[in-house]
Amino acid sequence: MDIGITEQGSLNVVAISGEVDLSTSPKVRDALLGCISNGKGVIVDLSGVAYIDSSGVASLVEAFQTAKSKALGFALAQVSDTPMRVLKLARLDQVFVIYDTLDDAVAAMA
């Protein structure tokens, strides 16, 4: 699993690739919460995620709730098929703001 963080104005884009599971989700959690602690909104690019389990979803939910409590934006972008199935199964596709493209997310949150 790889995590790349780039700044786009007042936002951090966190691009995750590979598998997000019990062994890798702590890195995802730390990266997301680190960005939020810097006072910037976060867009999570999930286009490269092949698999996500409940621990990965929990990391996304915790980051979402933390961002919300600090009045910061938080969105998912380019969610690949497997993570989207997991999010829909948990009905989290109705909780998270999800954009089809990274450009759409940046434009909406800027």
CNS distance restraints for C-alpha pairs under 8 A (distance, minus, plus):
assign (resid   1 and name CA) (resid  16 and name CA) 7.22 0.50 0.50
assign (resid   1 and name CA) (resid  17 and name CA) 5.57 0.50 0.50
assign (resid   1 and name CA) (resid  18 and name CA) 4.38 0.50 0.50
assign (resid   1 and name CA) (resid  19 and name CA) 5.68 0.50 0.50
assign (resid   1 and name CA) (resid  20 and name CA) 6.96 0.50 0.50
assign (resid   1 and name CA) (resid  24 and name CA) 6.99 0.50 0.50
assign (resid   2 and name CA) (resid  16 and name CA) 5.80 0.50 0.50
assign (resid   2 and name CA) (resid  17 and name CA) 5.27 0.50 0.50
assign (resid   2 and name CA) (resid  18 and name CA) 6.53 0.50 0.50
assign (resid   3 and name CA) (resid  14 and name CA) 6.71 0.50 0.50
assign (resid   3 and name CA) (resid  15 and name CA) 5.64 0.50 0.50
assign (resid   3 and name CA) (resid  16 and name CA) 4.67 0.50 0.50
assign (resid   3 and name CA) (resid  17 and name CA) 6.60 0.50 0.50
assign (resid   3 and name CA) (resid  28 and name CA) 7.42 0.50 0.50
assign (resid   3 and name CA) (resid  31 and name CA) 7.88 0.50 0.50
assign (resid   4 and name CA) (resid  13 and name CA) 7.95 0.50 0.50
assign (resid   4 and name CA) (resid  14 and name CA) 5.71 0.50 0.50
assign (resid   4 and name CA) (resid  15 and name CA) 5.05 0.50 0.50
assign (resid   4 and name CA) (resid  16 and name CA) 6.57 0.50 0.50
assign (resid   5 and name CA) (resid  12 and name CA) 6.54 0.50 0.50
assign (resid   5 and name CA) (resid  13 and name CA) 5.58 0.50 0.50
assign (resid   5 and name CA) (resid  14 and name CA) 4.59 0.50 0.50
assign (resid   5 and name CA) (resid  15 and name CA) 6.33 0.50 0.50
assign (resid   6 and name CA) (resid  12 and name CA) 5.71 0.50 0.50
assign (resid   6 and name CA) (resid  13 and name CA) 5.22 0.50 0.50
assign (resid   6 and name CA) (resid  14 and name CA) 6.70 0.50 0.50
assign (resid   7 and name CA) (resid  11 and name CA) 5.83 0.50 0.50
assign (resid   7 and name CA) (resid  12 and name CA) 4.61 0.50 0.50
assign (resid   7 and name CA) (resid  13 and name CA) 6.16 0.50 0.50
assign (resid   8 and name CA) (resid  12 and name CA) 6.05 0.50 0.50
assign (resid   8 and name CA) (resid  13 and name CA) 6.99 0.50 0.50
assign (resid   8 and name CA) (resid 106 and name CA) 7.65 0.50 0.50
assign (resid   9 and name CA) (resid 110 and name CA) 7.41 0.50 0.50
assign (resid  10 and name CA) (resid  40 and name CA) 5.78 0.50 0.50
assign (resid  10 and name CA) (resid  41 and name CA) 6.75 0.50 0.50
assign (resid  10 and name CA) (resid 110 and name CA) 6.92 0.50 0.50
assign (resid  11 and name CA) (resid  40 and name CA) 5.28 0.50 0.50
assign (resid  11 and name CA) (resid  41 and name CA) 4.80 0.50 0.50
assign (resid  11 and name CA) (resid  42 and name CA) 5.65 0.50 0.50
assign (resid  11 and name CA) (resid  43 and name CA) 7.22 0.50 0.50
assign (resid  11 and name CA) (resid 106 and name CA) 7.83 0.50 0.50
assign (resid  11 and name CA) (resid 109 and name CA) 7.95 0.50 0.50
assign (resid  11 and name CA) (resid 110 and name CA) 7.36 0.50 0.50
assign (resid  12 and name CA) (resid  35 and name CA) 6.61 0.50 0.50
assign (resid  12 and name CA) (resid  40 and name CA) 6.37 0.50 0.50
assign (resid  12 and name CA) (resid  41 and name CA) 6.22 0.50 0.50
assign (resid  12 and name CA) (resid  42 and name CA) 4.94 0.50 0.50
assign (resid  12 and name CA) (resid  43 and name CA) 6.33 0.50 0.50
assign (resid  13 and name CA) (resid  42 and name CA) 5.87 0.50 0.50
assign (resid  13 and name CA) (resid  43 and name CA) 4.82 0.50 0.50
assign (resid  13 and name CA) (resid  44 and name CA) 5.94 0.50 0.50
assign (resid  13 and name CA) (resid  45 and name CA) 6.91 0.50 0.50
assign (resid  14 and name CA) (resid  31 and name CA) 7.84 0.50 0.50
assign (resid  14 and name CA) (resid  32 and name CA) 7.37 0.50 0.50
assign (resid  14 and name CA) (resid  42 and name CA) 7.09 0.50 0.50
assign (resid  14 and name CA) (resid  43 and name CA) 6.16 0.50 0.50
assign (resid  14 and name CA) (resid  44 and name CA) 4.84 0.50 0.50
assign (resid  14 and name CA) (resid  45 and name CA) 5.94 0.50 0.50
assign (resid  15 and name CA) (resid  44 and name CA) 5.95 0.50 0.50
assign (resid  15 and name CA) (resid  45 and name CA) 4.52 0.50 0.50
assign (resid  15 and name CA) (resid  46 and name CA) 6.39 0.50 0.50
assign (resid  15 and name CA) (resid  47 and name CA) 7.87 0.50 0.50
assign (resid  15 and name CA) (resid  48 and name CA) 7.69 0.50 0.50
assign (resid  16 and name CA) (resid  28 and name CA) 7.94 0.50 0.50
assign (resid  16 and name CA) (resid  44 and name CA) 7.40 0.50 0.50
assign (resid  16 and name CA) (resid  45 and name CA) 6.22 0.50 0.50
assign (resid  16 and name CA) (resid  46 and name CA) 5.71 0.50 0.50
assign (resid  16 and name CA) (resid  47 and name CA) 7.60 0.50 0.50
assign (resid  16 and name CA) (resid  48 and name CA) 6.15 0.50 0.50
assign (resid  16 and name CA) (resid  49 and name CA) 6.29 0.50 0.50
assign (resid  17 and name CA) (resid  46 and name CA) 6.94 0.50 0.50
assign (resid  17 and name CA) (resid  47 and name CA) 7.26 0.50 0.50
assign (resid  17 and name CA) (resid  48 and name CA) 4.10 0.50 0.50
assign (resid  17 and name CA) (resid  49 and name CA) 4.59 0.50 0.50
assign (resid  17 and name CA) (resid  50 and name CA) 7.33 0.50 0.50
assign (resid  18 and name CA) (resid  48 and name CA) 6.15 0.50 0.50
assign (resid  18 and name CA) (resid  49 and name CA) 4.87 0.50 0.50
assign (resid  18 and name CA) (resid  50 and name CA) 5.57 0.50 0.50
assign (resid  18 and name CA) (resid  51 and name CA) 7.06 0.50 0.50
assign (resid  19 and name CA) (resid  24 and name CA) 7.60 0.50 0.50
assign (resid  19 and name CA) (resid  49 and name CA) 5.86 0.50 0.50
assign (resid  19 and name CA) (resid  50 and name CA) 5.61 0.50 0.50
assign (resid  19 and name CA) (resid  51 and name CA) 4.74 0.50 0.50
assign (resid  19 and name CA) (resid  52 and name CA) 6.02 0.50 0.50
assign (resid  20 and name CA) (resid  24 and name CA) 5.49 0.50 0.50
assign (resid  20 and name CA) (resid  25 and name CA) 5.52 0.50 0.50
assign (resid  20 and name CA) (resid  28 and name CA) 7.85 0.50 0.50
assign (resid  20 and name CA) (resid  49 and name CA) 7.28 0.50 0.50
assign (resid  20 and name CA) (resid  51 and name CA) 6.06 0.50 0.50
assign (resid  20 and name CA) (resid  52 and name CA) 4.65 0.50 0.50
assign (resid  20 and name CA) (resid  53 and name CA) 6.51 0.50 0.50
assign (resid  20 and name CA) (resid  55 and name CA) 7.91 0.50 0.50
assign (resid  20 and name CA) (resid  56 and name CA) 5.47 0.50 0.50
assign (resid  21 and name CA) (resid  25 and name CA) 5.47 0.50 0.50
assign (resid  21 and name CA) (resid  51 and name CA) 7.67 0.50 0.50
assign (resid  21 and name CA) (resid  52 and name CA) 5.84 0.50 0.50
assign (resid  21 and name CA) (resid  53 and name CA) 5.28 0.50 0.50
assign (resid  21 and name CA) (resid  54 and name CA) 7.55 0.50 0.50
assign (resid  21 and name CA) (resid  55 and name CA) 6.11 0.50 0.50
assign (resid  21 and name CA) (resid  56 and name CA) 5.74 0.50 0.50
assign (resid  22 and name CA) (resid  26 and name CA) 7.60 0.50 0.50
assign (resid  22 and name CA) (resid  53 and name CA) 7.45 0.50 0.50
assign (resid  22 and name CA) (resid  55 and name CA) 5.63 0.50 0.50
assign (resid  22 and name CA) (resid  56 and name CA) 7.17 0.50 0.50
assign (resid  24 and name CA) (resid  28 and name CA) 6.82 0.50 0.50
assign (resid  24 and name CA) (resid  56 and name CA) 7.96 0.50 0.50
assign (resid  25 and name CA) (resid  29 and name CA) 6.09 0.50 0.50
assign (resid  25 and name CA) (resid  55 and name CA) 6.12 0.50 0.50
assign (resid  25 and name CA) (resid  56 and name CA) 4.98 0.50 0.50
assign (resid  25 and name CA) (resid  59 and name CA) 6.60 0.50 0.50
assign (resid  26 and name CA) (resid  30 and name CA) 6.08 0.50 0.50
assign (resid  26 and name CA) (resid  59 and name CA) 7.55 0.50 0.50
assign (resid  27 and name CA) (resid  31 and name CA) 6.10 0.50 0.50
assign (resid  28 and name CA) (resid  32 and name CA) 6.14 0.50 0.50
assign (resid  28 and name CA) (resid  56 and name CA) 7.51 0.50 0.50
assign (resid  28 and name CA) (resid  59 and name CA) 6.80 0.50 0.50
assign (resid  29 and name CA) (resid  33 and name CA) 6.02 0.50 0.50
assign (resid  29 and name CA) (resid  59 and name CA) 4.98 0.50 0.50
assign (resid  29 and name CA) (resid  60 and name CA) 7.25 0.50 0.50
assign (resid  29 and name CA) (resid  62 and name CA) 7.88 0.50 0.50
assign (resid  29 and name CA) (resid  63 and name CA) 7.08 0.50 0.50
assign (resid  30 and name CA) (resid  34 and name CA) 5.79 0.50 0.50
assign (resid  31 and name CA) (resid  35 and name CA) 6.32 0.50 0.50
assign (resid  32 and name CA) (resid  36 and name CA) 6.36 0.50 0.50
assign (resid  32 and name CA) (resid  42 and name CA) 7.53 0.50 0.50
assign (resid  32 and name CA) (resid  60 and name CA) 7.97 0.50 0.50
assign (resid  32 and name CA) (resid  63 and name CA) 6.08 0.50 0.50
assign (resid  33 and name CA) (resid  37 and name CA) 6.02 0.50 0.50
assign (resid  33 and name CA) (resid  63 and name CA) 5.88 0.50 0.50
assign (resid  33 and name CA) (resid  66 and name CA) 7.65 0.50 0.50
assign (resid  34 and name CA) (resid  38 and name CA) 6.54 0.50 0.50
assign (resid  35 and name CA) (resid  39 and name CA) 7.10 0.50 0.50
assign (resid  35 and name CA) (resid  40 and name CA) 6.35 0.50 0.50
assign (resid  35 and name CA) (resid  41 and name CA) 7.69 0.50 0.50
assign (resid  35 and name CA) (resid  42 and name CA) 7.00 0.50 0.50
assign (resid  36 and name CA) (resid  40 and name CA) 5.56 0.50 0.50
assign (resid  36 and name CA) (resid  41 and name CA) 6.49 0.50 0.50
assign (resid  36 and name CA) (resid  42 and name CA) 6.98 0.50 0.50
assign (resid  36 and name CA) (resid  63 and name CA) 7.70 0.50 0.50
assign (resid  36 and name CA) (resid  66 and name CA) 7.55 0.50 0.50
assign (resid  36 and name CA) (resid  67 and name CA) 6.12 0.50 0.50
assign (resid  36 and name CA) (resid  72 and name CA) 7.63 0.50 0.50
assign (resid  39 and name CA) (resid  72 and name CA) 7.31 0.50 0.50
assign (resid  40 and name CA) (resid  72 and name CA) 6.57 0.50 0.50
assign (resid  40 and name CA) (resid  73 and name CA) 7.77 0.50 0.50
assign (resid  41 and name CA) (resid  67 and name CA) 7.23 0.50 0.50
assign (resid  41 and name CA) (resid  72 and name CA) 4.95 0.50 0.50
assign (resid  41 and name CA) (resid  73 and name CA) 4.43 0.50 0.50
assign (resid  41 and name CA) (resid  74 and name CA) 5.73 0.50 0.50
assign (resid  42 and name CA) (resid  72 and name CA) 7.82 0.50 0.50
assign (resid  42 and name CA) (resid  73 and name CA) 6.16 0.50 0.50
assign (resid  42 and name CA) (resid  74 and name CA) 4.83 0.50 0.50
assign (resid  42 and name CA) (resid  75 and name CA) 6.47 0.50 0.50
assign (resid  43 and name CA) (resid  74 and name CA) 5.79 0.50 0.50
assign (resid  43 and name CA) (resid  75 and name CA) 4.86 0.50 0.50
assign (resid  43 and name CA) (resid  76 and name CA) 5.57 0.50 0.50
assign (resid  43 and name CA) (resid  77 and name CA) 6.68 0.50 0.50
assign (resid  43 and name CA) (resid 105 and name CA) 7.10 0.50 0.50
assign (resid  43 and name CA) (resid 106 and name CA) 7.74 0.50 0.50
assign (resid  44 and name CA) (resid  74 and name CA) 7.84 0.50 0.50
assign (resid  44 and name CA) (resid  75 and name CA) 6.25 0.50 0.50
assign (resid  44 and name CA) (resid  76 and name CA) 4.71 0.50 0.50
assign (resid  44 and name CA) (resid  77 and name CA) 5.97 0.50 0.50
assign (resid  45 and name CA) (resid  76 and name CA) 6.07 0.50 0.50
assign (resid  45 and name CA) (resid  77 and name CA) 4.87 0.50 0.50
assign (resid  45 and name CA) (resid  78 and name CA) 5.86 0.50 0.50
assign (resid  45 and name CA) (resid  79 and name CA) 6.88 0.50 0.50
assign (resid  45 and name CA) (resid 102 and name CA) 7.04 0.50 0.50
assign (resid  46 and name CA) (resid  76 and name CA) 7.05 0.50 0.50
assign (resid  46 and name CA) (resid  77 and name CA) 6.27 0.50 0.50
assign (resid  46 and name CA) (resid  78 and name CA) 5.72 0.50 0.50
assign (resid  46 and name CA) (resid  79 and name CA) 4.68 0.50 0.50
assign (resid  46 and name CA) (resid  80 and name CA) 6.24 0.50 0.50
assign (resid  46 and name CA) (resid  83 and name CA) 7.79 0.50 0.50
assign (resid  47 and name CA) (resid  77 and name CA) 7.44 0.50 0.50
assign (resid  47 and name CA) (resid  78 and name CA) 4.90 0.50 0.50
assign (resid  47 and name CA) (resid  79 and name CA) 5.11 0.50 0.50
assign (resid  47 and name CA) (resid  80 and name CA) 4.91 0.50 0.50
assign (resid  48 and name CA) (resid  80 and name CA) 6.98 0.50 0.50
assign (resid  49 and name CA) (resid  79 and name CA) 7.89 0.50 0.50
assign (resid  49 and name CA) (resid  80 and name CA) 6.57 0.50 0.50
assign (resid  49 and name CA) (resid  82 and name CA) 7.91 0.50 0.50
assign (resid  49 and name CA) (resid  83 and name CA) 7.06 0.50 0.50
assign (resid  50 and name CA) (resid  80 and name CA) 7.34 0.50 0.50
assign (resid  50 and name CA) (resid  82 and name CA) 6.35 0.50 0.50
assign (resid  50 and name CA) (resid  83 and name CA) 7.29 0.50 0.50
assign (resid  51 and name CA) (resid  82 and name CA) 6.08 0.50 0.50
assign (resid  51 and name CA) (resid  83 and name CA) 6.23 0.50 0.50
assign (resid  52 and name CA) (resid  56 and name CA) 5.66 0.50 0.50
assign (resid  52 and name CA) (resid  57 and name CA) 6.93 0.50 0.50
assign (resid  52 and name CA) (resid  82 and name CA) 7.57 0.50 0.50
assign (resid  52 and name CA) (resid  83 and name CA) 5.80 0.50 0.50
assign (resid  52 and name CA) (resid  86 and name CA) 7.54 0.50 0.50
assign (resid  53 and name CA) (resid  57 and name CA) 6.37 0.50 0.50
assign (resid  53 and name CA) (resid  86 and name CA) 7.85 0.50 0.50
assign (resid  54 and name CA) (resid  58 and name CA) 6.01 0.50 0.50
assign (resid  55 and name CA) (resid  59 and name CA) 6.33 0.50 0.50
assign (resid  56 and name CA) (resid  60 and name CA) 6.50 0.50 0.50
assign (resid  57 and name CA) (resid  61 and name CA) 6.22 0.50 0.50
assign (resid  57 and name CA) (resid  87 and name CA) 7.80 0.50 0.50
assign (resid  58 and name CA) (resid  62 and name CA) 6.06 0.50 0.50
assign (resid  59 and name CA) (resid  63 and name CA) 6.18 0.50 0.50
assign (resid  60 and name CA) (resid  64 and name CA) 6.07 0.50 0.50
assign (resid  61 and name CA) (resid  65 and name CA) 6.15 0.50 0.50
assign (resid  62 and name CA) (resid  66 and name CA) 6.08 0.50 0.50
assign (resid  63 and name CA) (resid  67 and name CA) 6.03 0.50 0.50
assign (resid  64 and name CA) (resid  68 and name CA) 6.11 0.50 0.50
assign (resid  64 and name CA) (resid  74 and name CA) 5.94 0.50 0.50
assign (resid  64 and name CA) (resid  75 and name CA) 7.97 0.50 0.50
assign (resid  64 and name CA) (resid  96 and name CA) 7.81 0.50 0.50
assign (resid  65 and name CA) (resid  69 and name CA) 6.14 0.50 0.50
assign (resid  66 and name CA) (resid  70 and name CA) 6.46 0.50 0.50
assign (resid  67 and name CA) (resid  71 and name CA) 6.17 0.50 0.50
assign (resid  67 and name CA) (resid  72 and name CA) 4.89 0.50 0.50
assign (resid  67 and name CA) (resid  73 and name CA) 6.42 0.50 0.50
assign (resid  67 and name CA) (resid  74 and name CA) 6.36 0.50 0.50
assign (resid  68 and name CA) (resid  72 and name CA) 5.70 0.50 0.50
assign (resid  68 and name CA) (resid  73 and name CA) 6.95 0.50 0.50
assign (resid  68 and name CA) (resid  74 and name CA) 7.52 0.50 0.50
assign (resid  73 and name CA) (resid 109 and name CA) 6.93 0.50 0.50
assign (resid  74 and name CA) (resid  96 and name CA) 7.95 0.50 0.50
assign (resid  74 and name CA) (resid  97 and name CA) 7.40 0.50 0.50
assign (resid  75 and name CA) (resid  96 and name CA) 6.33 0.50 0.50
assign (resid  75 and name CA) (resid  97 and name CA) 4.98 0.50 0.50
assign (resid  75 and name CA) (resid  98 and name CA) 5.84 0.50 0.50
assign (resid  75 and name CA) (resid  99 and name CA) 7.45 0.50 0.50
assign (resid  75 and name CA) (resid 105 and name CA) 7.27 0.50 0.50
assign (resid  76 and name CA) (resid  96 and name CA) 6.96 0.50 0.50
assign (resid  76 and name CA) (resid  97 and name CA) 6.25 0.50 0.50
assign (resid  76 and name CA) (resid  98 and name CA) 4.75 0.50 0.50
assign (resid  76 and name CA) (resid  99 and name CA) 6.27 0.50 0.50
assign (resid  76 and name CA) (resid 105 and name CA) 7.89 0.50 0.50
assign (resid  77 and name CA) (resid  98 and name CA) 5.59 0.50 0.50
assign (resid  77 and name CA) (resid  99 and name CA) 4.65 0.50 0.50
assign (resid  77 and name CA) (resid 100 and name CA) 5.82 0.50 0.50
assign (resid  77 and name CA) (resid 101 and name CA) 5.71 0.50 0.50
assign (resid  77 and name CA) (resid 102 and name CA) 5.51 0.50 0.50
assign (resid  77 and name CA) (resid 105 and name CA) 6.53 0.50 0.50
assign (resid  78 and name CA) (resid  98 and name CA) 7.88 0.50 0.50
assign (resid  78 and name CA) (resid  99 and name CA) 6.41 0.50 0.50
assign (resid  78 and name CA) (resid 100 and name CA) 5.04 0.50 0.50
assign (resid  78 and name CA) (resid 101 and name CA) 5.14 0.50 0.50
assign (resid  78 and name CA) (resid 102 and name CA) 6.45 0.50 0.50
assign (resid  79 and name CA) (resid  83 and name CA) 6.49 0.50 0.50
assign (resid  79 and name CA) (resid  84 and name CA) 5.97 0.50 0.50
assign (resid  79 and name CA) (resid  98 and name CA) 7.75 0.50 0.50
assign (resid  79 and name CA) (resid 100 and name CA) 7.35 0.50 0.50
assign (resid  80 and name CA) (resid  84 and name CA) 6.16 0.50 0.50
assign (resid  81 and name CA) (resid  85 and name CA) 6.23 0.50 0.50
assign (resid  82 and name CA) (resid  86 and name CA) 6.54 0.50 0.50
assign (resid  83 and name CA) (resid  87 and name CA) 6.18 0.50 0.50
assign (resid  84 and name CA) (resid  88 and name CA) 6.03 0.50 0.50
assign (resid  84 and name CA) (resid  93 and name CA) 7.59 0.50 0.50
assign (resid  85 and name CA) (resid  89 and name CA) 6.04 0.50 0.50
assign (resid  86 and name CA) (resid  90 and name CA) 6.34 0.50 0.50
assign (resid  87 and name CA) (resid  91 and name CA) 5.91 0.50 0.50
assign (resid  87 and name CA) (resid  92 and name CA) 4.93 0.50 0.50
assign (resid  87 and name CA) (resid  93 and name CA) 5.42 0.50 0.50
assign (resid  88 and name CA) (resid  92 and name CA) 5.95 0.50 0.50
assign (resid  88 and name CA) (resid  93 and name CA) 5.31 0.50 0.50
assign (resid  88 and name CA) (resid  94 and name CA) 7.93 0.50 0.50
assign (resid  91 and name CA) (resid  95 and name CA) 7.33 0.50 0.50
assign (resid  92 and name CA) (resid  96 and name CA) 6.09 0.50 0.50
assign (resid  93 and name CA) (resid  97 and name CA) 7.51 0.50 0.50
assign (resid  93 and name CA) (resid  98 and name CA) 7.24 0.50 0.50
assign (resid  98 and name CA) (resid 105 and name CA) 7.99 0.50 0.50
assign (resid  99 and name CA) (resid 104 and name CA) 6.28 0.50 0.50
assign (resid  99 and name CA) (resid 105 and name CA) 5.60 0.50 0.50
assign (resid 100 and name CA) (resid 104 and name CA) 7.02 0.50 0.50
assign (resid 100 and name CA) (resid 105 and name CA) 7.93 0.50 0.50
assign (resid 101 and name CA) (resid 105 and name CA) 6.49 0.50 0.50
assign (resid 102 and name CA) (resid 106 and name CA) 6.18 0.50 0.50
assign (resid 103 and name CA) (resid 107 and name CA) 6.05 0.50 0.50
assign (resid 104 and name CA) (resid 108 and name CA) 6.07 0.50 0.50
assign (resid 105 and name CA) (resid 109 and name CA) 6.07 0.50 0.50
assign (resid 106 and name CA) (resid 110 and name CA) 5.69 0.50 0.50
